[in-house]
Amino acid sequence: MCTAATYKSKDFYFGRTLDYEFSYGDQIVITPRNYSFHFRYIGDKKKHYAMIGMAHVAENYPLYYDAMNEKGVAIAGLNFVGNAVYSEVQSDVENIAQFEFIPWILSQCASLAEVRELLDRINIVNTPFSEQLPLAQLHWIISDENESITVESMSHGLHIYDNPVGVLTNNPPFPQQMFQLNNYMHLSPKQPENTFSENLALDAYSRGMGGIGLPGDLSSSSRFVRVAFTKIHAISGESEKESVSQFFHILGSVDQQRGCCEVADGKYEITLYTSCCNVTKGIYYYNTYENHQISAVDMYAEDLDGNNLICYPVIQGEQINYQNK
Ligand SMILES: C[C@H](CCC(=O)NCCS(=O)(=O)O)[C@H]1CC[C@H]2[C@@H]3[C@H](O)C[C@@H]4C[C@H](O)CC[C@]4(C)[C@H]3C[C@H](O)[C@]12C
């Protein structure tokens, strides 16, 4: 399972948890403006916007999981297993292989308005990257500081939904996720009033009772509601540290601990990493299951006019700050 969310304080933040039982070998990858992107069906793009995100690099190609570009657009791919269907190559459209979707959007869009225009002519094609890296069944959240959309390629076509909560998890399809929020409209960060019966002396005996009913399990629909509630009510100061800290707390509400979600005999899904992009400033923050310290890579500390990928390893291992030795 995975969860993505947006957050606005002074700057705009976007990130995700990546939950899985193993890692593909991830790195923080900056693609500078003059790296030549080879697209299988539309040729090469030699000059484009720079981008940064988490990716697996194969054959010198950045296979992004989540990323942002220098213009303030961010995107994340999350599992959509059993529902994602990609097409055969078609004429009169832009055929983009599923693994090219993130570079295709981020290389040329400076806003969600431009993303929507581009999506009018796309056909997401079922070409795998290679035999070793077959098709991933994903759906995507794409955001700028003003709005978010969800993109789902299914058997009956490509769906582009406004995403007014700015969150995404996995199955079921997005309209069903949104619909179930109706069931939780009574939830509140405030203490409840007794509307049950005026004849009973009911007592709000504990703090937090306005949220009773918020689902606590790890299913995708429960995480959707939980992170939506947390994000909508989250409050922080406007400074970078306060905002980043708060962002990690929001996604912390859907963190997966080893042992709680068994996916095969003795195999457990865990939150491998959590990312937080400051989309306004081009800084990619992350922490991992084994390393709670927040690490960061600043896109603007690099030469963005270069033509080679710039890769940073994910720092693992808890960094414990001993105070007395
Ligand atoms: C496994 C990841 C999604 C995690 C997730 O959503 N978990 C939920 C589990 S569940 O179903 O809901 O139970 C996805 C997100 C991005 C994916 C990667 C990216 O799409 C980039 C390439 C694409 C290639 O086709 C396959 C390898 C790959 C490197 C993908 C491997 C894997 O499918 C990733 C890493």
The ligand as a MOL file (V3000), in Angstrom:
LIG
                    3D

  0  0  0     0  0            999 V3000
M  V30 BEGIN CTAB
M  V30 COUNTS 35 38 0 0 0
M  V30 BEGIN ATOM
M  V30 1 C 5.6070 -1.0500 -5.7150 0
M  V30 2 C 5.4180 0.4580 -5.8970 0
M  V30 3 C 4.0250 0.8260 -5.4390 0
M  V30 4 C 3.8600 0.6130 -3.9770 0
M  V30 5 C 2.4250 0.4910 -3.6550 0
M  V30 6 O 1.5470 1.1710 -4.1630 0
M  V30 7 N 2.1480 -0.4520 -2.7800 0
M  V30 8 C 0.7890 -0.8070 -2.4970 0
M  V30 9 C 0.6700 -2.2870 -2.4050 0
M  V30 10 S -0.9480 -2.7860 -2.7720 0
M  V30 11 O -0.9390 -3.2380 -4.1580 0
M  V30 12 O -1.8880 -1.7780 -2.5740 0
M  V30 13 O -1.1560 -3.8910 -1.8550 0
M  V30 14 C 5.5880 0.9060 -7.3450 0
M  V30 15 C 5.5220 2.4600 -7.4300 0
M  V30 16 C 6.4090 2.8640 -8.6000 0
M  V30 17 C 6.7840 1.5380 -9.2470 0
M  V30 18 C 8.0450 1.5300 -10.1270 0
M  V30 19 C 7.9420 2.5850 -11.2310 0
M  V30 20 O 6.7060 2.4890 -11.9300 0
M  V30 21 C 9.1150 2.4860 -12.2080 0
M  V30 22 C 9.3610 1.0640 -12.7550 0
M  V30 23 C 8.3060 0.6880 -13.7940 0
M  V30 24 C 8.5810 -0.7120 -14.3610 0
M  V30 25 O 7.5410 -1.0050 -15.2560 0
M  V30 26 C 8.5910 -1.7410 -13.2350 0
M  V30 27 C 9.6650 -1.3750 -12.2180 0
M  V30 28 C 9.4870 0.0360 -11.6360 0
M  V30 29 C 10.7760 0.2950 -10.8400 0
M  V30 30 C 8.2260 0.1130 -10.7210 0
M  V30 31 C 8.3000 -0.9200 -9.5780 0
M  V30 32 C 7.0790 -0.8430 -8.6320 0
M  V30 33 O 5.9230 -1.1910 -9.3360 0
M  V30 34 C 6.9040 0.5920 -8.0630 0
M  V30 35 C 8.1040 0.8640 -7.1480 0
M  V30 END ATOM
M  V30 BEGIN BOND
M  V30 1 1 1 2
M  V30 2 1 2 3
M  V30 3 1 2 14
M  V30 4 1 3 4
M  V30 5 1 4 5
M  V30 6 2 5 6
M  V30 7 1 5 7
M  V30 8 1 7 8
M  V30 9 1 8 9
M  V30 10 1 9 10
M  V30 11 2 10 11
M  V30 12 2 10 12
M  V30 13 1 10 13
M  V30 14 1 14 15
M  V30 15 1 14 34
M  V30 16 1 15 16
M  V30 17 1 16 17
M  V30 18 1 17 18
M  V30 19 1 17 34
M  V30 20 1 18 19
M  V30 21 1 18 30
M  V30 22 1 19 20
M  V30 23 1 19 21
M  V30 24 1 21 22
M  V30 25 1 22 23
M  V30 26 1 22 28
M  V30 27 1 23 24
M  V30 28 1 24 25
M  V30 29 1 24 26
M  V30 30 1 26 27
M  V30 31 1 27 28
M  V30 32 1 28 29
M  V30 33 1 28 30
M  V30 34 1 30 31
M  V30 35 1 31 32
M  V30 36 1 32 33
M  V30 37 1 32 34
M  V30 38 1 34 35
M  V30 END BOND
M  V30 END CTAB
M  END
